[in-house]
């Protein structure tokens, strides 16, 4: 394990969130597209919290606050406004960047002699069969792809580096599918940031899974964020509901390693919730420790959120050596096929 103090890791996480790197419409067709299937349709599927204009950090609104973590993870990302301001701890920023990679890599995918099951370097358990693939070792990327008139399925893996920070690298593995006829969407990804590449242990780590439908706005969500050791703590979330439109509403379960969410608490929100909504919530009075006290408005989502386990520390990619375990590509982002 790296010899970092807990305080240093918290500061690293804070820096990552603050400086490294739409609202949904009720109409059925808002955001649904096959040209950028994962970024755009995730925005139509999942909640998206509009930031307050001119809002800034405060002692109780920032990293370490469970509600802030929910906001930042799912806050609106607009490329023209937010590139260079919002980092990939924001799900929509990450999906936007991965979508850009996918678009650039699609023409590099080589048709296989016969379709093969390709397991990504981090195994999400999907066991999908792909018709085309490529490892681009010169640019530290890889892709596997199926695309038809009705369906797109892809694995994208990457390493991002910053020339000005030679000891820093980001590693990511993404697998997703979108049905262009039914608008069903599923996305799995892990990504990790390492600030000291002298070893393979990573300092900031996230695992996320979403599934749902871009037309009905129904979604299910799970994520976990943590550091290079479990002792540095975790932020864990599970959510389900209708993210926008008529009859919208959703439920999240949140747990952090310290503070008011050190035991799981439940948050009930409407589709028009924004940063102001979340900032105004009083944890003791506006969130729920006892799921039996939840309002009937979330009965359709309660069973999933209450009974779905959090992702755990073991679900994170905390060490690059865990990639492709047991095959010839061990320790790399490249596809074994």
SVG drawing of the C-alpha trace seen along z (x, -y; Angstrom):
<svg xmlns="http://www.w3.org/2000/svg" viewBox="-48 -34 57 52">
<polyline fill="none" stroke="black" stroke-width="0.4" points="0.0,0.0 1.2,-3.5 2.5,-5.5 -0.2,-8.3 -1.8,-9.8 -5.6,-9.8 -5.6,-13.6 -3.5,-13.7 -5.9,-11.4 -8.8,-13.4 -7.1,-16.5 -6.3,-14.6 -10.0,-13.7 -11.0,-17.3 -8.5,-18.6 -9.8,-15.9 -13.4,-17.0 -12.8,-20.8 -10.3,-21.3 -8.8,-18.6 -10.4,-18.1 -29.9,-19.6 -32.1,-19.6 -34.3,-16.8 -37.4,-17.7 -40.6,-15.8 -41.0,-15.2 -40.4,-11.6 -37.8,-12.5 -35.6,-14.8 -32.0,-13.7 -32.7,-10.3 -30.1,-9.8 -28.1,-7.0 -25.3,-9.3 -23.9,-9.7 -25.8,-6.8 -24.3,-6.5 -23.7,-10.1 -26.9,-11.6 -29.2,-8.7 -27.8,-8.5 -28.8,-12.1 -32.4,-11.1 -32.3,-8.1 -30.8,-9.3 -31.3,-12.3 -29.3,-15.4 -29.0,-18.1 -28.7,-21.7 -26.0,-23.7 -26.9,-27.0 -25.5,-30.0 -22.6,-31.5 -22.7,-28.8 -19.4,-28.1 -18.1,-25.7 -18.7,-26.1 -17.6,-24.3 -20.6,-22.0 -21.1,-21.7 -18.2,-19.9 -16.3,-16.6 -17.3,-14.5 -20.9,-15.6 -23.1,-12.7 -25.6,-15.0 -22.9,-17.0 -21.5,-13.7 -24.9,-12.8 -25.1,-16.3 -21.6,-16.3 -21.8,-12.8 -25.0,-13.5 -24.8,-17.3 -25.4,-18.7 -22.4,-18.7 -22.3,-21.1 -19.1,-20.7 -18.8,-24.3 -19.3,-25.6 -17.8,-22.8 -14.7,-21.3 -11.7,-22.1 -13.9,-22.8 -15.8,-19.6 -13.8,-16.3 -14.6,-12.7 -15.9,-12.2 -19.0,-13.6 -20.7,-10.7 -21.8,-12.8 -18.3,-14.3 -16.9,-10.7 -19.5,-9.5 -18.9,-12.5 -15.2,-11.8 -15.6,-8.1 -18.1,-8.8 -15.5,-10.9 -13.0,-8.0 -15.6,-5.6 -16.3,-7.8 -12.6,-8.1 -11.9,-4.4 -14.9,-2.9 -13.1,-2.9 -10.2,-1.1 -12.2,2.0 -11.3,4.9 -14.0,7.4 -13.2,10.8 -13.2,14.0 -16.1,15.1 -17.8,13.2 -16.2,13.9 -17.1,13.5 -14.7,10.7 -14.4,10.1 -13.1,6.6 -10.0,6.2 -12.3,5.5 -14.9,8.2 -18.4,6.8 -19.9,10.2 -21.7,9.4 -20.0,12.0 -21.1,10.3 -20.1,11.5 -18.5,9.0 -18.0,8.9 -15.1,6.4 -12.2,5.4 -8.8,3.7 -6.0,3.0 -4.2,-0.3 -1.2,0.0 0.5,-3.1 -2.3,-5.3 -3.2,-3.2 -6.7,-2.5 -8.8,0.6 -12.3,1.2 -14.7,4.1 -17.9,3.3 -21.2,4.5 -23.3,2.0 -26.4,2.7 -29.5,0.6 -31.1,1.6 -28.2,2.0 -24.8,0.7 -22.6,2.6 -19.1,1.5 -16.1,2.0 -13.8,-1.0 -10.6,-1.0 -8.1,-3.8 -5.1,-5.3 -5.1,-9.1 -1.9,-10.9 -1.0,-14.6 2.4,-15.7 2.6,-18.4 2.1,-15.7 4.3,-12.7 3.6,-10.7 -0.1,-10.9 -2.3,-8.5 -6.0,-7.6 -7.1,-4.1 -10.6,-3.2 -12.7,-0.3 -16.2,-0.9 -18.8,1.6 -22.2,0.5 -25.2,1.3 -28.0,-0.8 -31.0,0.6 -32.0,-2.0 -35.6,-0.6 -36.5,-0.1 -34.2,-2.8 -32.9,-0.4 -29.5,-1.5 -27.0,0.3 -23.6,-1.2 -20.8,0.3 -17.5,-1.4 -14.5,-1.7 -11.9,-4.4 -8.9,-5.1 -6.5,-8.0 -2.9,-7.3 -0.7,-10.2 2.4,-8.1 3.0,-5.6 6.1,-4.1 3.7,-1.3 0.3,0.0 -1.9,-1.1 -4.4,-3.8 -5.4,-6.8 -8.9,-7.7 -11.2,-5.0 -14.9,-4.8 -17.2,-2.0 -20.6,-2.8 -23.4,-0.9 -26.6,-2.3 -29.5,-0.7 -32.8,-2.1 -34.7,-3.5 -34.1,-6.8 -37.8,-7.1 -39.5,-6.3 -36.7,-7.9 -36.8,-4.8 -33.4,-4.1 -31.4,-2.0 -28.1,-3.2 -25.2,-2.0 -21.8,-3.5 -18.9,-3.5 -15.9,-5.8 -12.8,-5.3 -9.1,-5.7 -6.0,-3.4 -7.0,-1.6 -10.4,-0.8 -9.2,-2.7 -9.5,-6.0 -13.3,-5.4 -16.0,-4.9 -19.0,-6.8 -21.7,-4.4 -25.0,-5.0 -28.0,-3.1 -30.9,-4.7 -34.0,-4.0 -36.9,-5.9 -38.3,-8.0 -35.7,-10.8 -37.8,-13.4 -41.2,-14.1 -44.7,-13.6 -44.8,-11.5 -41.1,-11.7 -39.6,-10.9 -36.7,-8.8 -35.1,-7.4 -31.4,-7.2 -29.6,-5.3 -26.3,-7.0 -23.6,-5.9 -20.3,-7.6 -17.5,-6.5 -18.0,-9.5 -20.4,-12.2 -24.2,-12.3 -24.3,-9.5 -22.0,-7.1 -25.1,-4.9 -27.2,-4.6 -29.8,-7.3 -32.5,-7.6 -33.2,-10.7 -36.5,-11.2 -36.4,-13.7 -38.6,-14.9 -37.5,-15.2 -37.1,-19.0 -34.5,-18.7 -31.4,-20.8 -28.4,-21.8 -30.5,-24.3 -32.8,-21.4 -30.0,-19.3 -28.2,-22.1 -31.4,-23.0 -32.0,-19.5 -31.5,-19.0 -30.1,-15.5 -31.8,-14.9 -35.2,-16.0 -35.3,-15.7 -33.7,-12.3 -34.7,-8.9 -32.6,-6.5 -35.5,-4.0 -36.8,-2.8 -40.2,-1.9 -40.7,-5.6 -40.4,-6.3 -43.4,-7.9 -45.7,-5.9 -44.6,-7.9 -41.5,-5.8 -43.1,-2.4 -42.3,-1.3 -38.6,-1.9 -38.2,-1.1 -37.7,2.7 -34.8,2.3 -33.1,-0.6 -33.4,1.0 -32.4,4.5 -29.8,3.9 -26.3,4.1 -23.9,1.3 -20.9,1.8 -18.0,2.5 -14.3,1.7 -13.6,5.0 -15.6,3.7 -13.1,0.8 -10.1,1.0 -7.6,0.0 -4.6,1.7 -3.9,1.9 -2.3,5.3 -5.9,6.7 -6.7,6.0 -7.0,9.1 -6.2,11.5 -5.3,15.0 -4.8,14.2 -1.9,13.1 -2.9,9.4 -2.6,9.4 -2.1,5.9 -3.0,4.1 -6.1,2.3 -5.9,4.4 -8.5,6.9 -7.7,10.6 -9.4,12.2"/>
</svg>
